[in-house]
Structure formats: C-alpha cells, structure tokens
Amino acid sequence: MDREIRIHSTLAPHPGIVKLLSTFEDDNRVYMEMELLPGDLFKTLIERTCLDEEGAVLDVLIPLLEALDHLHGQVRRSCIVSRAHSASAL
C-alpha cells in the first residue's frame, strides 16, 4: 500500500485520473481519501452504451486509454528511478 500511495501522490495531474487528497491510518488499516467525481461508474456507462456503434465505443475507450497512457509513463518512470537505486536491479 505504501508503494501505491507514493506513486499516486507523485502523478502529474490528468483529467482522467482521480486525485489523491490525503492518506491516514489507524492500527489496522490505511485509508486513501480520493477526489469524488460526478457521473456513473464505468460498468454502468458500458451497460448503457450501444457498443455496436463505433463512435460510441471510441467515446468510452479514448479517454480511458489516454489516462492509461499517462499512468504508464508516470509509473514506468517511478519504477525505473526506484530500481536504479537498488543493488538487485538488472
């Protein structure tokens, strides 16, 4: 969980990625306070969308893929930097 918090807290802002507002913990759990976003769950969006139409599919997938591309670049750099300081890194 510490790694996830560290990575999420260093991400550059992106409209398709929920912001991490704060973290705190008690004796047994770690809590991550995340931005509340309006709208439907992704599952609901998919269920309501007519996936037979190419335009509708692209409207759903393009923002998701843009956010994943942004995450991939950020997380990959974070992993490379942390591995560069490890004696066991290849």
N, C-alpha and C positions, 0 to 999 in steps of 0.2 A: 504494500500500500504506500509506503514511503516513496518508492520509485515513481509510482503513478502520480502522486501529489507533486513531486519535484518536477516531473516532465510537464504536467498540466499547468503548473504555475509559471513555467518559463515559455509557454507557447506565445507566439505573436498573435495578436487579435485577428479573428476571422469571423465573418457574419454567420458561417455555418457551424461554428464550434461554440458550445456552451461555455460561458466564463466560470472559472473557479473563483468564488468570492472570499471564502475563508475555510480554514480547517480547524478542528479541535478534537480532543479525545478525552475519554474517561478511562477508568481502569481496564475496561474490556473492549472498547470499540474506538475506531477512528471515524470521524464524521467529515464529510465534504459538503460545504454549503455551495450550491450551484445556482447560477442565474435561472430564473423562472422565465420560460419562453411561452408566448401565446401560441395557440394553434393546436392541431391534432397530433397524436402520436404517429410515428412513421407507419406503423401497422394499419392504423385507421386510414391514413392517406392512401396507402396501397389498395386497401379494400374498396375505397370509394372511387378510385381512378379506373377508367376504362383502359386497361393495358393492351387492348387491341389496336389502339391508335398510337402511331409512332411519336407524334408530338407530345402526347400525354406522358408517355414513358420518359421521353427526354426531359420534360418539365420536372419530373420527380428525380431522375438519376443525375442530371448535370450538376445541380447544387450539392448533392451528396458526394459525387466524385470529386468536385472541386475542394470540398472540405477534407476528404481523404487524401488528396494530393498535397494539400497544405500540411496536414498532420504528418504524412510520410516524410516530407522534407524536414520538418521540425524534429520529429522523434529520431529519425536516422542520424541527424547531426548530433543530437544529445547522446545517442548510443556510441557514436564514433568518439566523441570527446571523452566520455566516461571510460571507454575501453583503452583509449590512448594512455591513460594513467594507470592501467592495470598491467602487472607483470605477466599475467596469463593470457593477455590478448594476442591473437595471431596477427 
